[in-house]
Amino acid sequence: MSDEVVEERYQRHSDMIDVARLKTLPIRIIGAGSVGSFTCLSLTKMGAHNVKVWDDDMIDEVNISNQFYRMEDIGDYKVEALQKMIMDFEGIPIETENKLYDGTINCDGIIIMAVDNMLARKRIWEKVKGNDKVSLLIDPRMGGKTARIYLVNPLNGIKQYEDTLYDDDESVEERCTERTIIYNVLGISSMVCKGIENWMKDGIEGCEEILLDYQTFYLSHTKR
C-alpha cells in the first residue's frame, strides 16, 4: 500500500490523530469477542496496522448479535474469521494467535484486555505492571447496559488500577439474556479508540476511568 493511498484513505481524520504514528504503534488485543472484534475493526479503520489478536474460542450462533462475525463464520475460530474480515474490509494483514495469551511474547506497546473474567485480567496484569515496554494498558469491562474502561500507565498507575480488581466470585452475575447488547459493545470500542487518541496526544498518568451508563445516559471520565 503506497503512502499516497494511505493518506487518501485516512484524510478525513488525519488532523485529529497522527495516522503515521498509529500505523506503526504495536497494539495487542487479548480476546476476539464482542469488544475485541469491534475494537480491532475500529482501530484498523483509524489507521492501525501493527495489530495482533489472541483468542482460542470458536464462533457460535449466540455470538452473532454482538460480535463482528457473520452467520457463515459459525464454527470457525474467531481469530481466523477476524483476520480474514479485517483483510477484506481494510486490506490490513493483522497477526493472530489461536490460543490464550500468556504474556510471554509481544508484551509491548498498547495492551487491550478484551477478556470476560477477572482472573484473566489479573494474570495479564502480572505481566504488564512495571513493564517499561508497555506504553498503555486498556481494560474495558461490560455488564449489560453499563461499562467501565480503565486507561492505565503500567509504571505509575499500579496501585490505582489494582484497587479496581476483585475476585470473580465477588462480581454480580447477570442473567444470560442481559449480559451484552450491541450499542454498549460499540460504545466501549469507541471509548477504547478515544483513549488511545488521548494517550497519543497527552499521555496517560496513573489510572483513568471512563464510565458509560446507557440506562441513565450518564458518561464520566475521572482520574483515580
C-alpha positions as a Markdown table, in Angstrom:
| # | Residue | x | y | z |
|---|---|---|---|---|
| 1 | Met | 0.0 | 0.0 | 0.0 |
| 2 | Ser | 1.6 | 3.3 | -1.1 |
| 3 | Asp | 1.9 | 6.4 | 1.2 |
| 4 | Glu | -0.4 | 8.3 | -1.3 |
| 5 | Val | -3.2 | 5.7 | -0.9 |
| 6 | Val | -2.8 | 5.7 | 2.9 |
| 7 | Glu | -3.0 | 9.5 | 3.0 |
| 8 | Glu | -6.2 | 9.4 | 0.9 |
| 9 | Arg | -7.8 | 6.7 | 3.0 |
| 10 | Tyr | -7.4 | 8.5 | 6.3 |
| 11 | Gln | -7.6 | 12.1 | 5.0 |
| 12 | Arg | -10.8 | 12.9 | 6.8 |
| 13 | His | -9.3 | 12.3 | 10.3 |
| 14 | Ser | -5.7 | 13.0 | 9.6 |
| 15 | Asp | -5.8 | 16.2 | 11.5 |
| 16 | Met | -7.5 | 14.5 | 14.5 |
| 17 | Ile | -4.9 | 11.8 | 15.1 |
| 18 | Asp | -1.3 | 11.1 | 14.0 |
| 19 | Val | -2.1 | 8.3 | 11.4 |
| 20 | Ala | 1.6 | 7.8 | 10.6 |
| 21 | Arg | 2.4 | 7.0 | 14.2 |
| 22 | Leu | -0.8 | 4.9 | 14.7 |
| 23 | Lys | 0.2 | 2.8 | 11.7 |
| 24 | Thr | 3.3 | 1.5 | 13.4 |
| 25 | Leu | 2.1 | 1.5 | 17.0 |
| 26 | Pro | 2.1 | -2.0 | 18.4 |
| 27 | Ile | -1.4 | -2.8 | 19.6 |
| 28 | Arg | -2.1 | -6.2 | 21.3 |
| 29 | Ile | -5.8 | -7.2 | 21.7 |
| 30 | Ile | -6.4 | -10.1 | 24.1 |
| 31 | Gly | -9.8 | -11.5 | 23.2 |
| 32 | Ala | -11.7 | -11.5 | 19.9 |
| 33 | Gly | -15.2 | -11.5 | 21.3 |
| 34 | Ser | -17.6 | -8.5 | 21.3 |
| 35 | Val | -15.3 | -5.8 | 22.4 |
| 36 | Gly | -12.1 | -7.3 | 20.9 |
| 37 | Ser | -13.6 | -7.8 | 17.4 |
| 38 | Phe | -15.2 | -4.4 | 17.1 |
| 39 | Thr | -12.2 | -2.6 | 18.6 |
| 40 | Cys | -9.9 | -4.3 | 16.1 |
| 41 | Leu | -12.2 | -3.2 | 13.3 |
| 42 | Ser | -12.4 | 0.4 | 14.6 |
| 43 | Leu | -8.6 | 0.7 | 15.1 |
| 44 | Thr | -7.8 | -0.6 | 11.7 |
| 45 | Lys | -10.3 | 1.9 | 10.2 |
| 46 | Met | -8.4 | 4.7 | 12.1 |
| 47 | Gly | -5.1 | 3.5 | 10.5 |
| 48 | Ala | -3.6 | 1.0 | 12.9 |
| 49 | His | -1.6 | -1.7 | 11.1 |
| 50 | Asn | 0.6 | -3.3 | 13.7 |
| 51 | Val | -2.2 | -5.3 | 15.4 |
| 52 | Lys | -2.1 | -8.7 | 17.0 |
| 53 | Val | -5.1 | -10.6 | 18.4 |
| 54 | Trp | -5.3 | -13.6 | 20.7 |
| 55 | Asp | -8.3 | -15.9 | 21.3 |
| 56 | Asp | -8.9 | -19.7 | 21.4 |
| 57 | Asp | -12.7 | -19.6 | 21.1 |
| 58 | Met | -14.8 | -20.7 | 18.1 |
| 59 | Ile | -17.8 | -18.7 | 16.8 |
| 60 | Asp | -21.3 | -19.8 | 18.0 |
| 61 | Glu | -24.6 | -18.5 | 16.8 |
| 62 | Val | -25.1 | -16.7 | 20.1 |
| 63 | Asn | -22.1 | -14.5 | 19.2 |
| 64 | Ile | -23.6 | -13.1 | 16.0 |
| 65 | Ser | -25.8 | -10.4 | 17.5 |
| 66 | Asn | -23.0 | -8.7 | 19.4 |
| 67 | Gln | -19.7 | -9.6 | 17.8 |
| 68 | Phe | -18.1 | -8.7 | 14.4 |
| 69 | Tyr | -18.9 | -12.0 | 12.8 |
| 70 | Arg | -21.2 | -13.4 | 10.1 |
| 71 | Met | -23.6 | -16.4 | 10.1 |
| 72 | Glu | -21.2 | -18.1 | 7.7 |
| 73 | Asp | -18.4 | -17.9 | 10.3 |
| 74 | Ile | -20.2 | -20.1 | 12.8 |
| 75 | Gly | -17.9 | -23.0 | 13.7 |
| 76 | Asp | -14.7 | -21.1 | 12.7 |
| 77 | Tyr | -12.1 | -19.8 | 15.1 |
| 78 | Lys | -12.7 | -16.2 | 16.0 |
| 79 | Val | -9.2 | -15.0 | 15.2 |
| 80 | Glu | -9.2 | -16.7 | 11.8 |
| 81 | Ala | -12.5 | -15.1 | 10.8 |
| 82 | Leu | -11.5 | -11.8 | 12.2 |
| 83 | Gln | -8.2 | -11.8 | 10.4 |
| 84 | Lys | -10.0 | -12.6 | 7.1 |
| 85 | Met | -12.6 | -9.9 | 7.6 |
| 86 | Ile | -10.1 | -7.2 | 8.5 |
| 87 | Met | -8.2 | -8.0 | 5.3 |
| 88 | Asp | -11.5 | -7.9 | 3.3 |
| 89 | Phe | -12.6 | -4.6 | 4.9 |
| 90 | Glu | -9.3 | -2.8 | 5.3 |
| 91 | Gly | -6.7 | -4.6 | 3.4 |
| 92 | Ile | -4.6 | -4.9 | 6.6 |
| 93 | Pro | -2.9 | -8.2 | 7.5 |
| 94 | Ile | -3.3 | -8.3 | 11.2 |
| 95 | Glu | -1.5 | -11.0 | 13.2 |
| 96 | Thr | -3.5 | -13.6 | 15.2 |
| 97 | Glu | -2.8 | -16.4 | 17.6 |
| 98 | Asn | -5.4 | -19.1 | 18.1 |
| 99 | Lys | -4.6 | -19.6 | 21.7 |
| 100 | Leu | -4.9 | -17.9 | 25.1 |
| 101 | Tyr | -2.4 | -15.1 | 25.8 |
| 102 | Asp | 0.2 | -15.9 | 28.4 |
| 103 | Gly | 2.1 | -12.6 | 28.3 |
| 104 | Thr | 5.5 | -14.2 | 27.4 |
| 105 | Ile | 5.7 | -12.7 | 23.9 |
| 106 | Asn | 4.6 | -9.3 | 22.4 |
| 107 | Cys | 4.0 | -7.8 | 25.8 |
| 108 | Asp | 4.7 | -4.3 | 24.4 |
| 109 | Gly | 3.0 | -1.2 | 23.0 |
| 110 | Ile | -0.7 | -1.0 | 23.9 |
| 111 | Ile | -2.3 | -3.9 | 25.6 |
| 112 | Ile | -6.2 | -4.2 | 25.4 |
| 113 | Met | -7.6 | -6.7 | 27.7 |
| 114 | Ala | -10.9 | -7.7 | 26.0 |
| 115 | Val | -11.5 | -10.6 | 28.3 |
| 116 | Asp | -14.6 | -11.6 | 30.2 |
| 117 | Asn | -13.3 | -12.5 | 33.7 |
| 118 | Met | -11.2 | -11.0 | 36.5 |
| 119 | Leu | -8.9 | -14.0 | 36.7 |
| 120 | Ala | -7.7 | -13.4 | 33.2 |
| 121 | Arg | -7.2 | -9.7 | 33.9 |
| 122 | Lys | -5.1 | -10.5 | 36.9 |
| 123 | Arg | -2.9 | -12.9 | 35.0 |
| 124 | Ile | -2.3 | -10.4 | 32.2 |
| 125 | Trp | -1.7 | -7.6 | 34.7 |
| 126 | Glu | 1.1 | -9.5 | 36.4 |
| 127 | Lys | 2.9 | -9.5 | 33.0 |
| 128 | Val | 2.1 | -5.8 | 32.3 |
| 129 | Lys | 2.7 | -4.0 | 35.6 |
| 130 | Gly | 6.0 | -2.3 | 35.9 |
| 131 | Asn | 6.8 | -3.3 | 32.3 |
| 132 | Asp | 8.5 | -0.4 | 30.6 |
| 133 | Lys | 7.9 | -1.9 | 27.2 |
| 134 | Val | 4.1 | -1.5 | 27.6 |
| 135 | Ser | 3.0 | 2.1 | 27.0 |
| 136 | Leu | -0.6 | 1.8 | 28.0 |
| 137 | Leu | -3.0 | -0.9 | 29.4 |
| 138 | Ile | -6.7 | -0.6 | 28.5 |
| 139 | Asp | -9.2 | -2.7 | 30.5 |
| 140 | Pro | -12.8 | -2.5 | 29.2 |
| 141 | Arg | -15.4 | -4.1 | 31.4 |
| 142 | Met | -19.0 | -4.6 | 30.4 |
| 143 | Gly | -22.1 | -5.5 | 32.2 |
| 144 | Gly | -25.5 | -5.3 | 30.4 |
| 145 | Lys | -26.0 | -1.6 | 29.7 |
| 146 | Thr | -23.1 | -0.3 | 31.7 |
| 147 | Ala | -19.3 | -0.2 | 31.1 |
| 148 | Arg | -16.1 | 0.9 | 32.7 |
| 149 | Ile | -13.0 | 1.4 | 30.7 |
| 150 | Tyr | -9.7 | 1.8 | 32.5 |
| 151 | Leu | -6.7 | 3.5 | 30.9 |
| 152 | Val | -3.6 | 2.6 | 32.9 |
| 153 | Asn | 0.0 | 3.7 | 32.9 |
| 154 | Pro | 1.8 | 0.4 | 33.9 |
| 155 | Leu | 4.6 | 2.2 | 35.6 |
| 156 | Asn | 2.8 | 4.8 | 37.8 |
| 157 | Gly | -0.8 | 3.6 | 37.9 |
| 158 | Ile | -0.2 | 0.3 | 39.6 |
| 159 | Lys | -1.9 | 0.9 | 43.0 |
| 160 | Gln | -4.8 | 2.9 | 41.5 |
| 161 | Tyr | -5.6 | 0.1 | 39.0 |
| 162 | Glu | -5.1 | -2.7 | 41.5 |
| 163 | Asp | -7.8 | -1.1 | 43.7 |
| 164 | Thr | -10.3 | -1.9 | 40.9 |
| 165 | Leu | -9.5 | -5.6 | 40.8 |
| 166 | Tyr | -11.6 | -8.2 | 42.7 |
| 167 | Asp | -12.3 | -11.9 | 42.6 |
| 168 | Asp | -14.7 | -13.4 | 40.1 |
| 169 | Asp | -17.0 | -14.7 | 42.9 |
| 170 | Glu | -17.5 | -11.1 | 44.1 |
| 171 | Ser | -19.0 | -10.0 | 40.8 |
| 172 | Val | -22.7 | -9.6 | 40.1 |
| 173 | Glu | -23.9 | -12.4 | 37.8 |
| 174 | Glu | -26.2 | -11.1 | 35.1 |
| 175 | Arg | -28.9 | -13.2 | 33.6 |
| 176 | Cys | -27.7 | -14.9 | 30.4 |
| 177 | Thr | -30.2 | -12.7 | 28.4 |
| 178 | Glu | -28.9 | -9.5 | 30.0 |
| 179 | Arg | -25.1 | -9.7 | 29.5 |
| 180 | Thr | -24.5 | -7.6 | 26.5 |
| 181 | Ile | -26.1 | -5.6 | 23.8 |
| 182 | Ile | -24.6 | -4.2 | 20.6 |
| 183 | Tyr | -24.8 | -0.5 | 21.4 |
| 184 | Asn | -22.8 | -1.0 | 24.6 |
| 185 | Val | -20.2 | -3.0 | 22.7 |
| 186 | Leu | -19.8 | -0.3 | 20.1 |
| 187 | Gly | -19.7 | 2.4 | 22.8 |
| 188 | Ile | -16.9 | 0.6 | 24.6 |
| 189 | Ser | -14.9 | 0.1 | 21.4 |
| 190 | Ser | -15.3 | 3.8 | 20.6 |
| 191 | Met | -14.0 | 4.8 | 24.0 |
| 192 | Val | -11.0 | 2.4 | 23.7 |
| 193 | Cys | -10.1 | 4.2 | 20.4 |
| 194 | Lys | -10.6 | 7.6 | 22.0 |
| 195 | Gly | -8.4 | 6.6 | 24.9 |
| 196 | Ile | -5.6 | 5.7 | 22.5 |
| 197 | Glu | -6.0 | 9.1 | 20.8 |
| 198 | Asn | -5.8 | 10.8 | 24.2 |
| 199 | Trp | -2.6 | 8.8 | 25.1 |
| 200 | Met | -1.0 | 9.7 | 21.8 |
| 201 | Lys | -1.6 | 13.4 | 22.3 |
| 202 | Asp | -1.1 | 13.9 | 26.0 |
| 203 | Gly | 0.0 | 10.6 | 27.6 |
| 204 | Ile | -1.8 | 8.8 | 30.5 |
| 205 | Glu | -0.6 | 9.2 | 34.0 |
| 206 | Gly | -1.8 | 6.9 | 36.7 |
| 207 | Cys | -5.2 | 5.3 | 36.1 |
| 208 | Glu | -8.2 | 6.9 | 34.4 |
| 209 | Glu | -11.7 | 5.6 | 34.4 |
| 210 | Ile | -14.4 | 6.1 | 31.9 |
| 211 | Leu | -17.9 | 5.2 | 33.0 |
| 212 | Leu | -20.8 | 4.6 | 30.5 |
| 213 | Asp | -24.3 | 4.0 | 31.7 |
| 214 | Tyr | -26.8 | 3.6 | 28.9 |
| 215 | Gln | -29.7 | 3.1 | 31.4 |
| 216 | Thr | -29.3 | 6.7 | 32.6 |
| 217 | Phe | -27.4 | 8.2 | 29.7 |
| 218 | Tyr | -24.5 | 9.0 | 32.1 |
| 219 | Leu | -20.9 | 9.4 | 31.0 |
| 220 | Ser | -18.0 | 10.4 | 33.2 |
| 221 | His | -14.2 | 10.5 | 33.0 |
| 222 | Thr | -12.2 | 10.6 | 36.2 |
| 223 | Lys | -8.6 | 10.1 | 37.4 |
| 224 | Arg | -8.3 | 7.5 | 40.2 |
